[in-house]
Amino acid sequence: DVWDSNFDSNPMTGESAAAIGGDVEEIKQRHHTEAELRSVFTMFIKAMVDPTITGDWEADNSLFATLRNIMHLTCRELERFSGQIRQFIVDDKGVVLIAVFGLRGSTFSDLVASNALPACFAIQRALKSSGIDCRIGGTFGKVYCGVVGGLRRHEFSVMGAPVNLAARLMDSPLNNGILADENVKNQASGWTFKSLKPVKAKGYDKPVGTFICILRQ
């Protein structure tokens, strides 16, 4: 159980649950109740930006402005299509945003074709208009959706093989824009895809079909 080892004391501070305050069992129960397996569209977006801090005031402030703009544009387009931002990561591997469609309270009929894929292209266009290229990996499948962590330090997360696959598709050398798995293709009537060679992926028994998403007919 992801909670049991963390609720008795805070791993960062050593504080007891009682010292933190609140009804610990009630919090545990609420988070257990909220946790679920859902079929969602997971999107990994890699902005082709070098996030290195140079120490040069002007260059670094320009970088920070670019990062703010990436976050703003991505969240704006996600909101238009009823998606949710999961994480914004800036580290030595680059600039990556993770988004999800289909969480509780945000599920729609024809979700992939009418919401998720249009959002992919909208984000791509918005970033391009600011001079920022990006690579997007998208998958559709059942994942864990819920809170992970301890009593004081925790976050909402999505975890599972489709999430890992979306990250892999984002970073694929064959990805020049938007790369999706076969489940996305099967959910996206009216869209055009170009088939690529299947890949072996962790959590999948058979090689997974991959497809370049081109446009909607």
N, C-alpha and C positions, 0 to 999 in steps of 0.2 A: 504494500500500500504506500503510495507516494507521500501520504500525509503522516503516517504513524511514526516515522522516525524523526519528524520535524516539529510536531506540535508540542511535545513536552518541554522543549527548550529551544531558544533561538540559536541556531548554529553560528550566527555572526557575533552575537553579544553574550550568549550564555544566559540570557534572561529567562526566567521561568514563564510559563504561559500565564500564571496568576499575576505576575508582575506586569505583563503586557496589558492585561485587563480584558474584559469581555467574556462572554460565555463560549469557551473553547469548543465544547461539544456541539453547540448550536452552529458555530462557524464551520466546523468539520462537516456536519450534516448538510448544511446548505451547499457547500462546495461539492460534496459527494452527489447531491441531488442534481446540481447543475451540470455535472460532468456527463458526457454522452458520446456515443458514436454517431456521426452524421456523414452523409454523402455531401461533400463540398467541393468547390473549385478552389484550388490553391494556386496562387500566382507568385512567382519569384521574379523580381525586376532588378537587373543589374545596370546601374547608371555608369556609363563609361567615363568615369572621372577619377583622376588621381587624387586621393584624399590626404596626401602627405603634408604634414605641417612643416614648413620650411624655416620658420623663425623670422621671416620677412613680414613685417606688419601689413604691408599693402597686399602681398600675395595671399597671406593667410586670411585676411578679411574678405578678399574676393572669393576664396574657397568657401568660407562660411556662408556667404551670400548665395553661392551656387547650391550648397547643401540645403539651405532654407527654401530655395526656389524649387528644388527637386521634391522636397517634402510637400510643399504647398500645392504644386501642380498635380502630384500623384493623389493626394487626399481630395483635391477638388474633383478630379475625374472619378475617383472611387465613390464619392458621395453622389455624384450624378447618376451612377449606375447601381447604387445600393450595395456597395462592397465595403469591407472593413479593413483598415490597416492593422496588421498584426505586429510588425516590427520594422524598425529602421536601423540598419546596422552600418556603421562606418568603422572599418578596421584595416589591418594590413592586407586583407584580401580584396578590398574595394568598398564600393557603396551598393548596398543591397536593401531592397524593400520587400517585405512579405505581406501579401494581402489575401483575403479569403472572401468567397461568396457562398451564401447558403447557411450561415449560422442561424441559430434559433431566433425567430422573429424577423428574419430577413431572407426568407425562401420564396421563390417565385416559380411559376410554371415556365418552362423553357428557359431556365436560369442561365445555362451556358451560352446558348445562341443569342439571347436577348439582353443579357446583362454582362456576363464575364468577358466574353470575347470582344464585344464592343468597347468595354472598358480597357482591355489590352491595347487596342488600336488607338483609343483616345489618349491614353497615357503616353504611348509611343509618339503620337503627333504633338502632344503638348510639350514633351521634353525636347523633341526635335526642333520645335519652334523657338526654344531657348538655346539652341546649339548643343544639345546634349543627346548623344546616341544612347540607346539602351538595348538590352537583350532580355527577353521575357520567356520564362518556362511556365507552362500551365498544365495542370492535371485535374482529373475529376475522380473522386473515389471516397471510400469510407475512412474516416480518421477519428482519433480521439479529440474532442473539443472540451476543454475545461481548465480549471486552475491547477497549476503545479507549483510546488515550493513549500515554504514553511509558514508559520503563523504571521510573522511580520513581513517577510520577504517572499512574495509570490506573484505570479502573473498568469494571465489567460494564455493558453497555448493551443496549437493544433499539432498533433503528432501522428505519424504513421507512414507507411510505405509511399503513398501518393505525395506526401510532403517532401520526402527525400528525393523522389523522382523529379518533382518540379525544380528543385535546386540543381539537380544534375542536368536537366534539359536547358536550364538557363545558361549553364556553363559549357554546354556542348560546343565543340569547335564547328559543328554544322549549323549552329544557330546564328543566323544573320538578322533576326528580327523577333519572331514569335514562334516558339516550338512547343507542340502539345503532344499528349499521349493519345492512345487509341480511344480511351473512354471519352475524352473531349470530342474527338471526331464523331463518335457515335451519338453524342448528345447535341451536336451542332448542325441540325438540318438547315440547308440553305447556305452553308459556308463551303469554301473551296480549300482543299488541303493537298499538299504534295507529299507523297509517301517517301520516307527514308528507311534505311536499314534498321530493323529492330535491335534493341540493346538489352543486355543482361542487366538487371537492376535488383538491388537488395530488397527482399520482401516479396518478390514475384517468382513464381515457380517457372514460368516460361519467359522467353525474351519479349520485351514490351515494344509494341509498335510506336514509332515516333513520326510526327507529321509537321511540316511547315504550314502554318495557317496563313492563307494568302488574302482572301477577301470574302465578302458575302455576296452571293449571287443576287 
